[in-house]
Amino acid sequence: MLLHPEAGELVFDYTTLLLPDLPGHRLLLHTPAADTPTQLRLDSLLGAAAR
């Protein structure tokens, strides 16, 4: 959970990918959690940034 000053609470799921060519390194992918308003809030932030 992340508390954004304009969008409020943002909740993410994440996936960890190992990088075989770089031992000890990982790539974390964060995606908006299902059944939360996170995607709508992110869309709103992106729309505000474009204006």
N, CA and C atoms as a LAMMPS dump frame, in Angstrom:
ITEM: TIMESTEP
0
ITEM: NUMBER OF ATOMS
153
ITEM: BOX BOUNDS ff ff ff
-5.0000000000000000e+02 5.0000000000000000e+02
-5.0000000000000000e+02 5.0000000000000000e+02
-5.0000000000000000e+02 5.0000000000000000e+02
ITEM: ATOMS id mol type element x y z
1 1 1 N 0.85 -1.172 0
2 1 2 C 0 0 0
3 1 3 C 0.891 1.229 0
4 2 1 N 0.488 2.203 -0.797
5 2 2 C 1.19 3.473 -0.913
6 2 3 C 0.17 4.57 -0.693
7 3 1 N 0.52 5.565 0.103
8 3 2 C -0.379 6.687 0.332
9 3 3 C 0.12 7.869 -0.482
10 4 1 N -0.579 8.164 -1.573
11 4 2 C -0.209 9.257 -2.469
12 4 3 C -0.893 10.539 -1.987
13 5 1 N -0.171 11.683 -1.993
14 5 2 C -0.77 12.912 -1.458
15 5 3 C -1.993 13.411 -2.221
16 6 1 N -2.122 13.102 -3.498
17 6 2 C -3.284 13.546 -4.273
18 6 3 C -4.283 12.423 -4.522
19 7 1 N -3.799 11.231 -4.827
20 7 2 C -4.682 10.123 -5.212
21 7 3 C -5.187 9.328 -4.017
22 8 1 N -4.534 9.443 -2.891
23 8 2 C -4.934 8.659 -1.725
24 8 3 C -4.26 7.296 -1.714
25 9 1 N -4.957 6.315 -1.181
26 9 2 C -4.392 4.971 -1.022
27 9 3 C -4.32 4.236 -2.364
28 10 1 N -3.137 3.739 -2.691
29 10 2 C -2.92 2.932 -3.89
30 10 3 C -2.433 1.556 -3.445
31 11 1 N -3.074 0.521 -3.943
32 11 2 C -2.751 -0.848 -3.541
33 11 3 C -2.263 -1.612 -4.771
34 12 1 N -1.132 -2.289 -4.625
35 12 2 C -0.519 -2.995 -5.738
36 12 3 C -0.26 -4.454 -5.406
37 13 1 N -0.346 -5.296 -6.425
38 13 2 C 0.174 -6.662 -6.376
39 13 3 C 1.552 -6.584 -7.013
40 14 1 N 2.391 -7.562 -6.72
41 14 2 C 3.694 -7.55 -7.372
42 14 3 C 4.117 -8.951 -7.765
43 15 1 N 4.96 -8.997 -8.776
44 15 2 C 5.553 -10.232 -9.267
45 15 3 C 7.056 -10.043 -9.241
46 16 1 N 7.776 -11.049 -8.771
47 16 2 C 9.233 -10.991 -8.736
48 16 3 C 9.799 -11.887 -9.831
49 17 1 N 10.636 -11.322 -10.66
50 17 2 C 11.296 -12.084 -11.722
51 17 3 C 12.792 -12.14 -11.43
52 18 1 N 13.342 -13.334 -11.467
53 18 2 C 14.784 -13.485 -11.297
54 18 3 C 15.475 -13.2 -12.622
55 19 1 N 16.647 -12.612 -12.566
56 19 2 C 17.404 -12.289 -13.763
57 19 3 C 18.595 -13.238 -13.834
58 20 1 N 18.476 -14.309 -14.616
59 20 2 C 19.502 -15.352 -14.621
60 20 3 C 20.894 -14.851 -15.025
61 21 1 N 20.956 -13.826 -15.86
62 21 2 C 22.258 -13.303 -16.279
63 21 3 C 22.871 -12.361 -15.25
64 22 1 N 22.099 -12.021 -14.209
65 22 2 C 22.576 -11.128 -13.167
66 22 3 C 22.283 -11.754 -11.801
67 23 1 N 23.083 -12.695 -11.372
68 23 2 C 22.824 -13.369 -10.085
69 23 3 C 22.659 -12.361 -8.943
70 24 1 N 21.668 -12.606 -8.124
71 24 2 C 21.408 -11.738 -6.981
72 24 3 C 20.51 -10.556 -7.304
73 25 1 N 20.177 -10.366 -8.575
74 25 2 C 19.297 -9.273 -8.966
75 25 3 C 17.903 -9.811 -9.263
76 26 1 N 16.901 -8.95 -9.004
77 26 2 C 15.508 -9.298 -9.281
78 26 3 C 14.829 -8.089 -9.901
79 27 1 N 13.792 -8.357 -10.649
80 27 2 C 12.954 -7.31 -11.212
81 27 3 C 11.578 -7.447 -10.565
82 28 1 N 11.109 -6.367 -9.937
83 28 2 C 9.79 -6.374 -9.307
84 28 3 C 8.823 -5.6 -10.191
85 29 1 N 7.729 -6.247 -10.56
86 29 2 C 6.687 -5.616 -11.364
87 29 3 C 5.477 -5.362 -10.474
88 30 1 N 5.071 -4.121 -10.377
89 30 2 C 3.905 -3.757 -9.576
90 30 3 C 2.732 -3.462 -10.501
91 31 1 N 1.587 -4.044 -10.186
92 31 2 C 0.362 -3.814 -10.949
93 31 3 C -0.76 -3.456 -9.973
94 32 1 N -1.7 -2.631 -10.396
95 32 2 C -2.808 -2.276 -9.497
96 32 3 C -3.554 -3.53 -9.032
97 33 1 N -3.819 -3.592 -7.75
98 33 2 C -4.53 -4.739 -7.184
99 33 3 C -5.974 -4.761 -7.668
100 34 1 N -6.456 -5.963 -7.936
101 34 2 C -7.855 -6.146 -8.353
102 34 3 C -8.79 -5.766 -7.208
103 35 1 N -9.988 -5.39 -7.551
104 35 2 C -11.027 -5.051 -6.564
105 35 3 C -10.645 -3.884 -5.664
106 36 1 N -9.813 -2.976 -6.205
107 36 2 C -9.483 -1.737 -5.493
108 36 3 C -9.66 -0.59 -6.485
109 37 1 N -9.782 0.642 -6.005
110 37 2 C -9.897 1.78 -6.917
111 37 3 C -8.544 2.275 -7.439
112 38 1 N -7.493 1.499 -7.244
113 38 2 C -6.143 1.945 -7.607
114 38 3 C -6.026 2.299 -9.089
115 39 1 N -6.524 1.468 -9.99
116 39 2 C -6.387 1.757 -11.421
117 39 3 C -7.084 3.069 -11.782
118 40 1 N -8.275 3.283 -11.25
119 40 2 C -8.995 4.529 -11.517
120 40 3 C -8.224 5.729 -10.991
121 41 1 N -7.626 5.595 -9.83
122 41 2 C -6.852 6.698 -9.247
123 41 3 C -5.593 6.98 -10.058
124 42 1 N -4.94 5.938 -10.556
125 42 2 C -3.764 6.131 -11.409
126 42 3 C -4.162 6.814 -12.715
127 43 1 N -5.262 6.381 -13.312
128 43 2 C -5.758 7.003 -14.538
129 43 3 C -6.037 8.483 -14.309
130 44 1 N -6.612 8.811 -13.164
131 44 2 C -6.902 10.2 -12.831
132 44 3 C -5.616 11.008 -12.705
133 45 1 N -4.609 10.443 -12.076
134 45 2 C -3.321 11.135 -11.947
135 45 3 C -2.689 11.368 -13.316
136 46 1 N -2.748 10.373 -14.181
137 46 2 C -2.172 10.524 -15.523
138 46 3 C -2.923 11.578 -16.327
139 47 1 N -4.23 11.621 -16.189
140 47 2 C -5.019 12.632 -16.884
141 47 3 C -4.695 14.035 -16.4
142 48 1 N -4.504 14.183 -15.107
143 48 2 C -4.161 15.484 -14.532
144 48 3 C -2.779 15.934 -14.992
145 49 1 N -1.867 15.004 -15.134
146 49 2 C -0.494 15.331 -15.561
147 49 3 C -0.46 15.782 -17.021
148 50 1 N -1.403 15.297 -17.833
149 50 2 C -1.429 15.642 -19.253
150 50 3 C -2.01 17.036 -19.496
151 51 1 N -2.709 17.554 -18.512
152 51 2 C -3.344 18.875 -18.693
153 51 3 C -2.386 19.995 -18.445
